[in-house]
Amino acid sequence: MLPRSFFLYLASALLALAAAAPPPDRVFAEGSEWEVVSSGHRFAEGMVWDADGHFYFTDVPANQLFKVDRNSGSKTLVDGATGRANGIAFGSDGRLYGCASGDNCIYAWDPKTWQKVKVAEGTASNDLTILRDGTIFYTEPGTKLVWRLAARTFARELGVKLSWAPNGIALSPDERTLLVAEFNADTIHGFALDGDTKVNGPDRAAYKLAVPSDGVGRLDGMMTLPDGRLLIGTALGTQVAPAIAAVGAAPHIVIPSPQGRARNNYVRLSPDRAWIYTAYAADILRRRLRPDFAKP
């Protein structure tokens, strides 16, 4: 029989090992690594999934729109003349909408034929978000404006006039607040939407992000999680931020761009909330998440 002192030593050693073990990652599944979804791009941007789970993204200066099959992972060029399409989003009508600054319009693509039509024209655009009723808001950084397109008619009107250049745009989970990123700063501004889905009143600071020492955050493509946290691409990489007014807020997390890549310019979660997808100009990466990361 082994002496009692041996078991005491073993117990203390195990406790020491447990104490020395690193804590579990707050974002990523154990053992997960970054995987390349697509590479060799000039500036990969806007990302979205259709109802069947197929993935789409744009390469802005290359005027390209790609589809990645959910089952095979094969990539198909569905439009090679997008008008420098940037941010994209599916509407409730099943069409894919995109900001085509090169053609000064907002395009809508029919996924059955990939024919596109201009639903609004006359302005540049960068990113857009679509309410469940079909109302579209999009940013025009050069003029410091956010535009609103009415549901179904696409009649354009000024959404918000700003004193700073907007970029990424999103909605709160309840669609009562329009969120607009101040690209060269550290703030996501929140604008209350009324019952007619129009901006109602001045903005408030909704989220604060970490920035480099020069203060230029490069706040870009973003989305909200069910519990109100913000997921956003920035100069420092991907950030997960609680709302400023959140009670008992989750920690603010900065995920550096992997392997020395430049800033993250767009981020999305897969429909099943199992993967995070991030765009770094030349390529798009994904990584498996903790099962509880995106839960409310």
Contacts in CASP RR format, 6 or more apart in sequence:
PFRMAT RR
TARGET T0000
AUTHOR 0000-0000-0000
METHOD contacts of the structure
MODEL  1
MLPRSFFLYLASALLALAAAAPPPDRVFAEGSEWEVVSSGHRFAEGMVWD
ADGHFYFTDVPANQLFKVDRNSGSKTLVDGATGRANGIAFGSDGRLYGCA
SGDNCIYAWDPKTWQKVKVAEGTASNDLTILRDGTIFYTEPGTKLVWRLA
ARTFARELGVKLSWAPNGIALSPDERTLLVAEFNADTIHGFALDGDTKVN
GPDRAAYKLAVPSDGVGRLDGMMTLPDGRLLIGTALGTQVAPAIAAVGAA
PHIVIPSPQGRARNNYVRLSPDRAWIYTAYAADILRRRLRPDFAKP
24 30 0 8 1.000
24 290 0 8 1.000
25 290 0 8 1.000
26 251 0 8 1.000
26 253 0 8 1.000
26 290 0 8 1.000
26 293 0 8 1.000
27 240 0 8 1.000
27 253 0 8 1.000
27 255 0 8 1.000
27 276 0 8 1.000
27 289 0 8 1.000
27 290 0 8 1.000
27 293 0 8 1.000
28 287 0 8 1.000
28 288 0 8 1.000
28 289 0 8 1.000
28 290 0 8 1.000
29 288 0 8 1.000
29 289 0 8 1.000
29 290 0 8 1.000
29 291 0 8 1.000
32 287 0 8 1.000
32 288 0 8 1.000
32 289 0 8 1.000
33 287 0 8 1.000
34 258 0 8 1.000
34 259 0 8 1.000
34 285 0 8 1.000
34 286 0 8 1.000
34 287 0 8 1.000
35 285 0 8 1.000
35 286 0 8 1.000
35 287 0 8 1.000
36 283 0 8 1.000
36 284 0 8 1.000
36 285 0 8 1.000
37 55 0 8 1.000
37 68 0 8 1.000
37 277 0 8 1.000
37 283 0 8 1.000
37 284 0 8 1.000
37 285 0 8 1.000
37 286 0 8 1.000
38 44 0 8 1.000
38 57 0 8 1.000
38 66 0 8 1.000
38 68 0 8 1.000
38 75 0 8 1.000
38 283 0 8 1.000
38 284 0 8 1.000
39 282 0 8 1.000
39 283 0 8 1.000
39 284 0 8 1.000
40 282 0 8 1.000
40 283 0 8 1.000
41 59 0 8 1.000
41 62 0 8 1.000
41 281 0 8 1.000
41 282 0 8 1.000
41 283 0 8 1.000
41 284 0 8 1.000
42 59 0 8 1.000
42 60 0 8 1.000
42 61 0 8 1.000
42 62 0 8 1.000
42 281 0 8 1.000
42 282 0 8 1.000
43 59 0 8 1.000
43 60 0 8 1.000
43 61 0 8 1.000
43 62 0 8 1.000
43 265 0 8 1.000
43 281 0 8 1.000
44 57 0 8 1.000
44 58 0 8 1.000
44 59 0 8 1.000
44 266 0 8 1.000
44 279 0 8 1.000
44 280 0 8 1.000
44 281 0 8 1.000
44 282 0 8 1.000
44 283 0 8 1.000
44 284 0 8 1.000
45 57 0 8 1.000
45 58 0 8 1.000
45 59 0 8 1.000
45 60 0 8 1.000
45 86 0 8 1.000
45 87 0 8 1.000
45 265 0 8 1.000
45 266 0 8 1.000
45 279 0 8 1.000
46 57 0 8 1.000
46 58 0 8 1.000
46 86 0 8 1.000
46 87 0 8 1.000
46 88 0 8 1.000
46 127 0 8 1.000
46 221 0 8 1.000
46 266 0 8 1.000
46 279 0 8 1.000
47 55 0 8 1.000
47 56 0 8 1.000
47 57 0 8 1.000
47 88 0 8 1.000
47 266 0 8 1.000
47 268 0 8 1.000
47 277 0 8 1.000
47 279 0 8 1.000
47 284 0 8 1.000
48 55 0 8 1.000
48 56 0 8 1.000
48 57 0 8 1.000
48 88 0 8 1.000
48 89 0 8 1.000
48 90 0 8 1.000
48 96 0 8 1.000
48 268 0 8 1.000
49 55 0 8 1.000
49 56 0 8 1.000
49 90 0 8 1.000
49 268 0 8 1.000
49 270 0 8 1.000
49 271 0 8 1.000
50 56 0 8 1.000
50 90 0 8 1.000
50 94 0 8 1.000
50 96 0 8 1.000
50 111 0 8 1.000
51 90 0 8 1.000
51 94 0 8 1.000
52 70 0 8 1.000
53 70 0 8 1.000
53 271 0 8 1.000
54 67 0 8 1.000
54 68 0 8 1.000
54 69 0 8 1.000
54 70 0 8 1.000
55 67 0 8 1.000
55 68 0 8 1.000
55 70 0 8 1.000
55 270 0 8 1.000
55 277 0 8 1.000
56 65 0 8 1.000
56 66 0 8 1.000
56 67 0 8 1.000
56 68 0 8 1.000
56 78 0 8 1.000
56 88 0 8 1.000
56 96 0 8 1.000
57 65 0 8 1.000
57 66 0 8 1.000
57 68 0 8 1.000
57 88 0 8 1.000
57 279 0 8 1.000
57 284 0 8 1.000
58 64 0 8 1.000
58 65 0 8 1.000
58 66 0 8 1.000
58 82 0 8 1.000
58 85 0 8 1.000
58 86 0 8 1.000
58 87 0 8 1.000
58 88 0 8 1.000
59 66 0 8 1.000
60 84 0 8 1.000
60 85 0 8 1.000
60 86 0 8 1.000
61 84 0 8 1.000
62 80 0 8 1.000
63 80 0 8 1.000
63 81 0 8 1.000
63 82 0 8 1.000
63 83 0 8 1.000
63 84 0 8 1.000
63 85 0 8 1.000
64 77 0 8 1.000
64 79 0 8 1.000
64 80 0 8 1.000
64 82 0 8 1.000
65 77 0 8 1.000
65 78 0 8 1.000
65 79 0 8 1.000
65 80 0 8 1.000
65 82 0 8 1.000
65 85 0 8 1.000
65 88 0 8 1.000
65 109 0 8 1.000
66 75 0 8 1.000
66 76 0 8 1.000
66 77 0 8 1.000
66 78 0 8 1.000
67 75 0 8 1.000
67 76 0 8 1.000
67 78 0 8 1.000
68 74 0 8 1.000
68 75 0 8 1.000
68 76 0 8 1.000
69 75 0 8 1.000
69 76 0 8 1.000
78 109 0 8 1.000
78 114 0 8 1.000
79 85 0 8 1.000
79 109 0 8 1.000
79 114 0 8 1.000
79 116 0 8 1.000
82 100 0 8 1.000
82 107 0 8 1.000
83 100 0 8 1.000
83 101 0 8 1.000
83 102 0 8 1.000
83 103 0 8 1.000
83 107 0 8 1.000
84 100 0 8 1.000
84 101 0 8 1.000
84 102 0 8 1.000
84 103 0 8 1.000
85 98 0 8 1.000
85 99 0 8 1.000
85 100 0 8 1.000
85 107 0 8 1.000
86 98 0 8 1.000
86 99 0 8 1.000
86 100 0 8 1.000
86 101 0 8 1.000
86 125 0 8 1.000
86 126 0 8 1.000
86 127 0 8 1.000
87 98 0 8 1.000
87 99 0 8 1.000
87 126 0 8 1.000
87 127 0 8 1.000
87 128 0 8 1.000
87 221 0 8 1.000
87 266 0 8 1.000
88 96 0 8 1.000
88 97 0 8 1.000
88 98 0 8 1.000
88 99 0 8 1.000
88 128 0 8 1.000
89 96 0 8 1.000
89 97 0 8 1.000
89 98 0 8 1.000
89 128 0 8 1.000
89 129 0 8 1.000
89 130 0 8 1.000
90 96 0 8 1.000
90 97 0 8 1.000
90 130 0 8 1.000
91 97 0 8 1.000
91 130 0 8 1.000
91 134 0 8 1.000
92 130 0 8 1.000
92 132 0 8 1.000
92 133 0 8 1.000
92 134 0 8 1.000
93 134 0 8 1.000
94 111 0 8 1.000
95 108 0 8 1.000
95 109 0 8 1.000
95 110 0 8 1.000
95 111 0 8 1.000
96 108 0 8 1.000
96 109 0 8 1.000
96 111 0 8 1.000
97 106 0 8 1.000
97 107 0 8 1.000
97 108 0 8 1.000
97 109 0 8 1.000
97 119 0 8 1.000
97 128 0 8 1.000
97 130 0 8 1.000
97 136 0 8 1.000
98 106 0 8 1.000
98 107 0 8 1.000
98 108 0 8 1.000
98 109 0 8 1.000
98 125 0 8 1.000
98 128 0 8 1.000
99 106 0 8 1.000
99 125 0 8 1.000
99 126 0 8 1.000
99 127 0 8 1.000
99 128 0 8 1.000
99 138 0 8 1.000
100 106 0 8 1.000
100 107 0 8 1.000
100 125 0 8 1.000
101 124 0 8 1.000
101 125 0 8 1.000
101 126 0 8 1.000
102 124 0 8 1.000
103 118 0 8 1.000
103 121 0 8 1.000
104 121 0 8 1.000
104 122 0 8 1.000
104 123 0 8 1.000
104 124 0 8 1.000
105 118 0 8 1.000
105 119 0 8 1.000
105 120 0 8 1.000
105 121 0 8 1.000
105 122 0 8 1.000
106 118 0 8 1.000
106 119 0 8 1.000
106 120 0 8 1.000
106 121 0 8 1.000
106 125 0 8 1.000
106 128 0 8 1.000
106 136 0 8 1.000
106 138 0 8 1.000
106 149 0 8 1.000
106 154 0 8 1.000
107 116 0 8 1.000
107 117 0 8 1.000
107 118 0 8 1.000
107 119 0 8 1.000
108 116 0 8 1.000
108 117 0 8 1.000
108 119 0 8 1.000
109 115 0 8 1.000
109 116 0 8 1.000
110 116 0 8 1.000
119 149 0 8 1.000
119 154 0 8 1.000
120 147 0 8 1.000
120 149 0 8 1.000
120 154 0 8 1.000
120 156 0 8 1.000
123 140 0 8 1.000
123 143 0 8 1.000
123 145 0 8 1.000
123 147 0 8 1.000
123 156 0 8 1.000
124 140 0 8 1.000
124 141 0 8 1.000
124 142 0 8 1.000
124 143 0 8 1.000
125 138 0 8 1.000
125 139 0 8 1.000
125 140 0 8 1.000
125 147 0 8 1.000
126 138 0 8 1.000
126 139 0 8 1.000
126 140 0 8 1.000
126 141 0 8 1.000
126 166 0 8 1.000
126 167 0 8 1.000
126 168 0 8 1.000
127 138 0 8 1.000
127 139 0 8 1.000
127 167 0 8 1.000
127 168 0 8 1.000
127 169 0 8 1.000
127 220 0 8 1.000
127 221 0 8 1.000
128 136 0 8 1.000
128 137 0 8 1.000
128 138 0 8 1.000
128 139 0 8 1.000
128 169 0 8 1.000
129 136 0 8 1.000
129 137 0 8 1.000
129 138 0 8 1.000
129 169 0 8 1.000
129 170 0 8 1.000
129 171 0 8 1.000
129 178 0 8 1.000
130 136 0 8 1.000
131 137 0 8 1.000
131 151 0 8 1.000
131 171 0 8 1.000
131 175 0 8 1.000
131 197 0 8 1.000
132 175 0 8 1.000
133 151 0 8 1.000
133 197 0 8 1.000
134 151 0 8 1.000
134 152 0 8 1.000
135 148 0 8 1.000
135 149 0 8 1.000
135 150 0 8 1.000
135 151 0 8 1.000
135 197 0 8 1.000
136 148 0 8 1.000
136 149 0 8 1.000
136 154 0 8 1.000
137 146 0 8 1.000
137 147 0 8 1.000
137 148 0 8 1.000
137 149 0 8 1.000
137 159 0 8 1.000
137 169 0 8 1.000
137 178 0 8 1.000
138 146 0 8 1.000
138 147 0 8 1.000
138 149 0 8 1.000
138 169 0 8 1.000
139 145 0 8 1.000
139 146 0 8 1.000
139 147 0 8 1.000
139 166 0 8 1.000
139 167 0 8 1.000
139 168 0 8 1.000
139 169 0 8 1.000
139 180 0 8 1.000
140 146 0 8 1.000
140 147 0 8 1.000
140 166 0 8 1.000
141 165 0 8 1.000
141 166 0 8 1.000
141 167 0 8 1.000
141 183 0 8 1.000
142 165 0 8 1.000
144 161 0 8 1.000
144 162 0 8 1.000
144 163 0 8 1.000
144 164 0 8 1.000
144 165 0 8 1.000
144 166 0 8 1.000
145 158 0 8 1.000
145 159 0 8 1.000
145 160 0 8 1.000
145 161 0 8 1.000
145 162 0 8 1.000
145 166 0 8 1.000
146 158 0 8 1.000
146 159 0 8 1.000
146 160 0 8 1.000
146 162 0 8 1.000
146 166 0 8 1.000
146 169 0 8 1.000
146 178 0 8 1.000
146 180 0 8 1.000
146 199 0 8 1.000
147 156 0 8 1.000
147 157 0 8 1.000
147 158 0 8 1.000
147 159 0 8 1.000
148 156 0 8 1.000
148 157 0 8 1.000
148 158 0 8 1.000
148 159 0 8 1.000
148 197 0 8 1.000
148 198 0 8 1.000
148 199 0 8 1.000
149 155 0 8 1.000
149 156 0 8 1.000
150 156 0 8 1.000
150 157 0 8 1.000
151 197 0 8 1.000
159 198 0 8 1.000
159 199 0 8 1.000
160 178 0 8 1.000
160 180 0 8 1.000
160 191 0 8 1.000
160 199 0 8 1.000
160 203 0 8 1.000
162 180 0 8 1.000
164 182 0 8 1.000
164 183 0 8 1.000
164 184 0 8 1.000
164 185 0 8 1.000
165 182 0 8 1.000
165 183 0 8 1.000
165 184 0 8 1.000
166 180 0 8 1.000
166 181 0 8 1.000
166 182 0 8 1.000
166 183 0 8 1.000
167 181 0 8 1.000
167 182 0 8 1.000
167 183 0 8 1.000
167 219 0 8 1.000
167 220 0 8 1.000
167 221 0 8 1.000
168 180 0 8 1.000
168 181 0 8 1.000
168 183 0 8 1.000
168 219 0 8 1.000
168 220 0 8 1.000
168 221 0 8 1.000
168 222 0 8 1.000
169 178 0 8 1.000
169 179 0 8 1.000
169 180 0 8 1.000
169 181 0 8 1.000
169 222 0 8 1.000
170 179 0 8 1.000
170 221 0 8 1.000
170 222 0 8 1.000
170 223 0 8 1.000
170 224 0 8 1.000
170 230 0 8 1.000
171 177 0 8 1.000
171 178 0 8 1.000
171 179 0 8 1.000
171 224 0 8 1.000
172 179 0 8 1.000
172 224 0 8 1.000
172 228 0 8 1.000
173 224 0 8 1.000
173 225 0 8 1.000
173 226 0 8 1.000
173 228 0 8 1.000
175 193 0 8 1.000
175 197 0 8 1.000
176 192 0 8 1.000
176 193 0 8 1.000
177 190 0 8 1.000
177 191 0 8 1.000
177 192 0 8 1.000
177 193 0 8 1.000
177 206 0 8 1.000
178 190 0 8 1.000
178 191 0 8 1.000
178 192 0 8 1.000
178 193 0 8 1.000
178 199 0 8 1.000
179 188 0 8 1.000
179 189 0 8 1.000
179 190 0 8 1.000
179 191 0 8 1.000
179 206 0 8 1.000
179 207 0 8 1.000
179 222 0 8 1.000
179 224 0 8 1.000
179 230 0 8 1.000
180 188 0 8 1.000
180 189 0 8 1.000
180 190 0 8 1.000
180 191 0 8 1.000
180 203 0 8 1.000
181 188 0 8 1.000
181 189 0 8 1.000
181 219 0 8 1.000
181 220 0 8 1.000
181 221 0 8 1.000
181 222 0 8 1.000
181 232 0 8 1.000
182 188 0 8 1.000
182 189 0 8 1.000
182 219 0 8 1.000
183 217 0 8 1.000
183 218 0 8 1.000
183 219 0 8 1.000
183 220 0 8 1.000
184 215 0 8 1.000
184 216 0 8 1.000
184 217 0 8 1.000
184 218 0 8 1.000
185 211 0 8 1.000
185 215 0 8 1.000
185 216 0 8 1.000
185 217 0 8 1.000
185 219 0 8 1.000
186 208 0 8 1.000
186 209 0 8 1.000
186 210 0 8 1.000
186 211 0 8 1.000
186 215 0 8 1.000
186 217 0 8 1.000
186 219 0 8 1.000
187 205 0 8 1.000
187 207 0 8 1.000
187 208 0 8 1.000
187 209 0 8 1.000
187 219 0 8 1.000
188 205 0 8 1.000
188 206 0 8 1.000
188 207 0 8 1.000
188 208 0 8 1.000
188 209 0 8 1.000
188 219 0 8 1.000
188 222 0 8 1.000
188 230 0 8 1.000
188 232 0 8 1.000
188 241 0 8 1.000
189 203 0 8 1.000
189 204 0 8 1.000
189 205 0 8 1.000
189 206 0 8 1.000
190 203 0 8 1.000
190 204 0 8 1.000
190 205 0 8 1.000
190 206 0 8 1.000
191 199 0 8 1.000
191 200 0 8 1.000
191 201 0 8 1.000
191 202 0 8 1.000
191 203 0 8 1.000
192 199 0 8 1.000
192 200 0 8 1.000
192 201 0 8 1.000
193 199 0 8 1.000
193 200 0 8 1.000
194 200 0 8 1.000
205 244 0 8 1.000
206 230 0 8 1.000
206 243 0 8 1.000
206 244 0 8 1.000
207 230 0 8 1.000
207 232 0 8 1.000
207 241 0 8 1.000
207 242 0 8 1.000
207 243 0 8 1.000
207 244 0 8 1.000
208 241 0 8 1.000
208 244 0 8 1.000
209 217 0 8 1.000
209 219 0 8 1.000
209 232 0 8 1.000
209 234 0 8 1.000
209 239 0 8 1.000
209 241 0 8 1.000
210 234 0 8 1.000
210 236 0 8 1.000
210 239 0 8 1.000
210 252 0 8 1.000
210 254 0 8 1.000
211 217 0 8 1.000
211 234 0 8 1.000
211 235 0 8 1.000
211 236 0 8 1.000
212 235 0 8 1.000
212 236 0 8 1.000
216 235 0 8 1.000
217 234 0 8 1.000
217 235 0 8 1.000
217 236 0 8 1.000
218 233 0 8 1.000
218 234 0 8 1.000
218 235 0 8 1.000
218 263 0 8 1.000
218 265 0 8 1.000
219 232 0 8 1.000
219 233 0 8 1.000
219 234 0 8 1.000
220 232 0 8 1.000
220 233 0 8 1.000
220 234 0 8 1.000
220 263 0 8 1.000
220 264 0 8 1.000
220 265 0 8 1.000
220 266 0 8 1.000
221 232 0 8 1.000
221 233 0 8 1.000
221 265 0 8 1.000
221 266 0 8 1.000
221 267 0 8 1.000
222 230 0 8 1.000
222 231 0 8 1.000
222 232 0 8 1.000
222 233 0 8 1.000
222 267 0 8 1.000
223 230 0 8 1.000
223 231 0 8 1.000
223 232 0 8 1.000
223 267 0 8 1.000
223 268 0 8 1.000
223 269 0 8 1.000
224 230 0 8 1.000
224 231 0 8 1.000
225 231 0 8 1.000
225 240 0 8 1.000
225 269 0 8 1.000
225 294 0 8 1.000
225 296 0 8 1.000
226 294 0 8 1.000
226 295 0 8 1.000
226 296 0 8 1.000
227 250 0 8 1.000
227 295 0 8 1.000
227 296 0 8 1.000
228 242 0 8 1.000
228 243 0 8 1.000
228 246 0 8 1.000
229 240 0 8 1.000
229 241 0 8 1.000
229 242 0 8 1.000
229 243 0 8 1.000
229 250 0 8 1.000
230 239 0 8 1.000
230 240 0 8 1.000
230 241 0 8 1.000
230 242 0 8 1.000
230 243 0 8 1.000
231 238 0 8 1.000
231 239 0 8 1.000
231 240 0 8 1.000
231 267 0 8 1.000
231 268 0 8 1.000
231 269 0 8 1.000
231 276 0 8 1.000
232 238 0 8 1.000
232 239 0 8 1.000
232 241 0 8 1.000
232 267 0 8 1.000
233 239 0 8 1.000
233 263 0 8 1.000
233 264 0 8 1.000
233 265 0 8 1.000
233 266 0 8 1.000
233 267 0 8 1.000
233 278 0 8 1.000
234 263 0 8 1.000
234 264 0 8 1.000
235 263 0 8 1.000
236 254 0 8 1.000
236 256 0 8 1.000
236 257 0 8 1.000
236 263 0 8 1.000
237 254 0 8 1.000
237 255 0 8 1.000
237 256 0 8 1.000
237 257 0 8 1.000
237 263 0 8 1.000
237 264 0 8 1.000
237 278 0 8 1.000
238 254 0 8 1.000
238 255 0 8 1.000
238 257 0 8 1.000
238 264 0 8 1.000
238 267 0 8 1.000
238 276 0 8 1.000
238 278 0 8 1.000
239 252 0 8 1.000
239 253 0 8 1.000
239 254 0 8 1.000
239 255 0 8 1.000
240 250 0 8 1.000
240 252 0 8 1.000
240 253 0 8 1.000
240 255 0 8 1.000
241 252 0 8 1.000
241 253 0 8 1.000
242 249 0 8 1.000
242 250 0 8 1.000
242 251 0 8 1.000
242 252 0 8 1.000
243 249 0 8 1.000
257 263 0 8 1.000
257 264 0 8 1.000
257 278 0 8 1.000
257 280 0 8 1.000
258 285 0 8 1.000
261 280 0 8 1.000
261 281 0 8 1.000
261 282 0 8 1.000
261 283 0 8 1.000
262 280 0 8 1.000
262 281 0 8 1.000
263 280 0 8 1.000
264 278 0 8 1.000
264 279 0 8 1.000
264 280 0 8 1.000
265 279 0 8 1.000
265 280 0 8 1.000
265 281 0 8 1.000
266 278 0 8 1.000
266 279 0 8 1.000
267 276 0 8 1.000
267 277 0 8 1.000
267 278 0 8 1.000
267 279 0 8 1.000
268 276 0 8 1.000
268 277 0 8 1.000
269 275 0 8 1.000
269 276 0 8 1.000
269 277 0 8 1.000
269 289 0 8 1.000
269 294 0 8 1.000
270 276 0 8 1.000
270 277 0 8 1.000
270 286 0 8 1.000
273 289 0 8 1.000
273 293 0 8 1.000
273 294 0 8 1.000
273 295 0 8 1.000
274 288 0 8 1.000
274 289 0 8 1.000
274 291 0 8 1.000
275 286 0 8 1.000
275 287 0 8 1.000
275 288 0 8 1.000
275 289 0 8 1.000
276 286 0 8 1.000
276 287 0 8 1.000
276 289 0 8 1.000
277 284 0 8 1.000
277 285 0 8 1.000
277 286 0 8 1.000
278 284 0 8 1.000
278 285 0 8 1.000
278 286 0 8 1.000
END
